[in-house]
Amino acid sequence: MARGATNALGLDIGGNAIKAVQLHKGREGLRVVGIPASVPTPASGVAGGVVVDGEAIADALAEMVRTHGFTTKDVIASVGGSTSVTVRVASMPQMSGRELRDAMDYELDRQVPFPIDQVIYDYQVIDFAAGDEAGEMNVLLAAAQEDMVNAHVAAITDAHLQPIHIDVEPLALSRALVNVSTNGYNEQTVAIAHIGATQTEISVIRQGLLAFVRAIPTAGESLTAAIRQEITADDTQAEQAKRQFADARQLSGPAPGESEEAHRTREAIQQVISEPLFEVITELGRTLDFYRRQHPGEDVALVLLSGGSAVIPGLAELVGTETGVKAEVANPYQYLIYDTESVSEAYLRDIGPATTIAAGLAMRDMLPE
């Protein structure tokens, strides 16, 4: 698919959910086609970010396309998972050609935790330093295990879809929340904390360019595990309880219309998830502090929260209080056009954080360089 393509389905196959967003680029802008989807991943379909039951995933994809009104077969998918994918921004002296290729081979050997002969990788110079750091450049390196990529491609193909690109999550997040925005984020330094199922991915975007990436292993599943350990041993009930009752606000009493029993459950769940939740926030704060030390005088203007757990009530306010940086819950659809008769604003607002990566994938060939 060439730059300027007008139709694409962004596909984010996760361990807990499969997310998909179709976009069409027209004269008026980027339009949502069909209904953005977040459907449960078939049991044992994905492990550690790797598709292990391709037939089940293919069936789920085909059903999702049918029921959500997607019309294109052209798919841009992401790969993720700390054990199978590495994304790094490396600072190095300015170079090009063979010298840069040799340097990246060395960087690959140093950064990637799996056998180099089993890797598919790419790199791109993203910016050049100025001032005291003149003569240096930042290079984005992305590497994934070949078997993982092949398994993703096979499942997509078996669903009678056409994989066009395989992309990495930090770039998709940047597109969906910063590069497409109309509120000046491209001219600021913005952090994105994507709280996925098995890891939280923290990206720093400086003037529209990916400047720093870090992943931490505490994420949505950590919250579910805490509930499972302390409140209910049933996996399904623990996940449902997190979605219904997880709360980061100060609870002074039942909410309007909430029973005393539901309020007590909310308080109990708030207590058991507080440790992993504060671990995420603490590591986010440490990441921002590290970035500031590396870039003195540069202000991080905003933290955007995405991923399924970003919708926990009060989380953005808590992040802002603890880090000292204003935080907001991500909504990629605020920059897109959609038919309110087909999909409601409330639905898009609720599903927005979970489908941010999928939206950014669909934008891959629709935004200017």
N, C-alpha and C positions, 0 to 999 in steps of 0.2 A: 504494500500500500504506500503510495507516494505521499510526500508532504502536500497538504491541501486536500486530502481525501475527505469525503463528506459524510460518511456513514461508518460507524464502528460500534462493536459491542465490547465494553470493558468487562473483563471477567477476573474475579478474585476468588480463587478456590482455597478456602481455609479449612482448618481442622474441625471447626464447629459450624461454620456456615459458608455457603456459596453465595457470593454477591455479584450482581450483574447490572450494568447500566448501558443502555444504547443511546447514543447521541447522533444527531444529524446537524451538519453545518450548512446553514443557509445564509442568505443575505442579511437577515435580521439578527443572526447570532447562532449560538449553539442551542439546539432544541432537544428535549427529552423525548424519546420514542418509546412507546409502551409504558410499562410500570416497572420502575427500578425494583430489583428483587434482592431479598436476603432470605434464603431458604436453608433449612438444616442440612448439613453434610451427612450423607449416608453413614451409618455406623461402621467404623473401621475403614472408611473410604480414604482417609488421609491420616498419615502419621508423621509427625515432625516436619510438616510442610510438604511431604512427598505423597503423591497419589499412589496408594497401594492396592486399591480395588478399582481399576480403570473402568470395568463394566458398570459398576454401581454409579460411579461419578458420571459416566457418559449418559446413563439413563436419567439421572437427576438433571443434567444439563438439558437434555432433549425435552423433558417435561417442563422445565422452567421456561424455556424458549416458547413453548406452546401456550403456557398459561399466562405469561406476562406480556404477550403481544410484541415480542422482538421480531424484527423483519429482516435483519441482515445476518449473513453467515460469517462475516469478517470479524474475527475475534482478536483482541489484544489482551493478553493474559499476563499476570504477574507471577513471580516465584518469590517465596519467602521462607523463613525458618532459619534459626541460628545455626543449625547443624549442616545445612545444605547450601546456604547462600551467604556471600560476604559482599558488603558494600562499604567502601572506604573512600574518603577524600584525602589524598596524599599531597603534601607540600614538597616540592623539589625544585632544583634549579631549572631555569628555562632551557628547554632542548626540544628537538623535533626529530622526525625520521627514525632511522635505525637506532640512534642513541636513546630516544624515548622508548622504543620498543624493548630494547635491552633493559632499560631501567624498570619498565613495568613488569618484565619477566622476573626480575629480582624482587620487586614489590609483591608480586603474586606469590612467589615462593615464601615470602616472609609473612604475609597477611592471611593466607588461606589455610584453614585448618584441616583440609582434606587433600588426598593425593592429586598432584597437579595434572597428571595424565588422564584424570577423570573429570576435567573441568572445562566448561565453556565460559569464556570471559570476554569482556570488552572494556575499553577505557576511552575517556574523552577529557581533553583540556577544558576546564570550565571557566577559569579566569587567570589573570596575571596580576601579581602584586605590584603595589606602587610604594612610594615613599621609602622608608627605611628597609622595606622588604623587596625593593625593586630587584629584578633579576630572578625572582622566584615565580612559580606558578602552582596552581592547584589542579590536580588531576583526579577525576572520578574513576574508580575501579570497581567493576561489578563482576562477580564470578559465581557460578552455580554448578553444582554437580550435574554432569551430563545425563546420568540416569534419571535425575529428578525432572529435568527439562523434557526429556523424551517421554516420560510418563504423563506429564501435563499435556504435551502435544498429542499423544495417542488418545487420551480420554476426550479431548476436544474434537479430534478428527472422528472418533467413533460416534460422537453425538451429531455427526453430519454438519459440523461447523468447520470454518477455515481459519486456522491460526495464522495471523499475519506477522505479529511481533510478540516476543517475550520481553517484558520490561521488569524493572525493579520497583519496589514499593515507595522508597523515598522520593523518586522522581514523579511518580503518579500523585503522591500527596502534595508535592509542591505545585504541580499543574492545577490540581483541583481547588486549592485553597489560596494560592499566592499568585501564580502566573496568570490565571484567568480573572483575577479580582479586578474590581474597578474602584477600590478604595485606597489606593496608594501603597499596598503591601509590597509591590515590586520595588519600591524605593526605600524600604525599611529592612531591618533585620527582624525576622519572625521565626519563632520556634513552633514546631508541630510535635505534639506527643500523641502517637497513635497507639492506643491501648487495645491490642489485639487479644487473641485467645491465649497464646503461649508466651508472647513477649511484647514489651512496650518499646516502640521504635521512636527515638527522639531525633528529629532533624532540625538543623538551623539553616534558614534560607536568608541569604544576604543579597539584597537588591535583585531578587528573582533568581539567584543562583544557589544551588546546594553547596553549603560551606562546611557542614559537619554532620556526621551520622553516628549514632550510638544506639545499641540495643541492650535492654536489660531483661532478665528472665521473669520478672514479676509482672503479671498482667491479669486479664479477666479470669483465666482458669485458677489463678492463685486465690482470687476472691471466692470462687465456687468451692475450691478445696477447703478453705477455712470454714465455710458453711457446712460442707459435708462432714467435716471432722467434729464440729461442735454441736450441730443442730440436727441434721438428718443424714443418714448414711446413704440414702438413695441419690444417685447421680442426677436423675431427671428432676427430682424435687428440689435438690440443692440449686440447680441452674434456674428453675422457675422462681425459687425464693429470692435469688439474687436479682433477677429481672423485676420482680414485683416489689421487693422491700428494701433493696440496697439504698442507702441514703447517707449523704455526707453533711447534712444540715444539723444545726443545733435543734434537738427535738424537745420542745417544752410541753407537749401534749398532743393528743390526737389531732390530725388534720380535719378540716370540715368534712363530715360524712364518714370519717374513719372510725371503726369500732375500737374499743379499748384493747381487745385481743389483737387486732391488726397492728395497733400502735406498739404493743409489747413485742410483737414479732419483729417489727421494724427496728425497735431499740436493740433487741438481741442480735439481729443481723448486723446492725451498724457497729456493735461492739466487736463482733468476731472478724469483720472485714477491715477494721481500722488499722491493724498492723500491716497487712499487705498494701493497703491503700496509701498509708503514709510512707511505705517503702518506695512506692512509685513516685510520690511527690518529692521525697528526699533525694532520690537519684536524679529526678528532673532538675531540682535546685542545684545539685552538685554539677550537673552537666552545664547548666547556664553559667555557673561560677567559673568552671573550667574554660568555657568559651570566652567569657569576658577577660580572663587572665591572658588568653592567647591574642585577644583583640582589644587592648586597652583603649578606652574612650569610645568604644562602640556600644550603643545601647540596644538591648533586646526589647523591642516595643510591645510584643504581644506573644502569648502562648495560645495556640489553637489546639483543642482537644478533639481527637477523632477516635474511631474504633467503637465497638459495641458498648464498652463500659463507660464511654465519655458521657453518656446520658444520665448517669447517676445524679440525682438531684443534689445541688449544692457543691458538686465537685469543682466546677470552674471557680466558684468563689473561694473554696478552700485552697486550690492551687494558687490563686492570686494572693491570698493572705500569706501563705507559707513561703512563696518564692519572691514576693515583692514585685511580680510582673503581672499585669492584667491578663486574665485568661478568659477565653470564650469557647463554647462548644461549636464545633465545625458544622457548617451547612453549605456544602458545595452547590446546592440547587439555587441559592440566592443569586447566583450569577448566570443561571440558565433560564431558558424559555420552556414553559410546559403548559399543557392544556388542562385547566382546572376541572374540566368535565371528565377527564380520564383519570387524573390523579390529584389528590387534594394537597394543599400547602401543608396541612398538619401531618399527613403521611410522609411527605418528603422531609419535613423537619425532623420527624422521629427516626426515619431510616437513614438520614443524611450522614451522621457520623460513621455508621457501619459500612456504608457504601462509598465512602470518600475515595478509597483506592480504585474501585471499579470506575467511578466517574473520571478520575484522572487518567486512567488507562485509555478510556474511550477518547479523551482529548488529545492523545499523543500526536496525531498527525493533523490536528485542527488548529493548533496555536502557532503563532510565528516563532521563529528561533529566538 
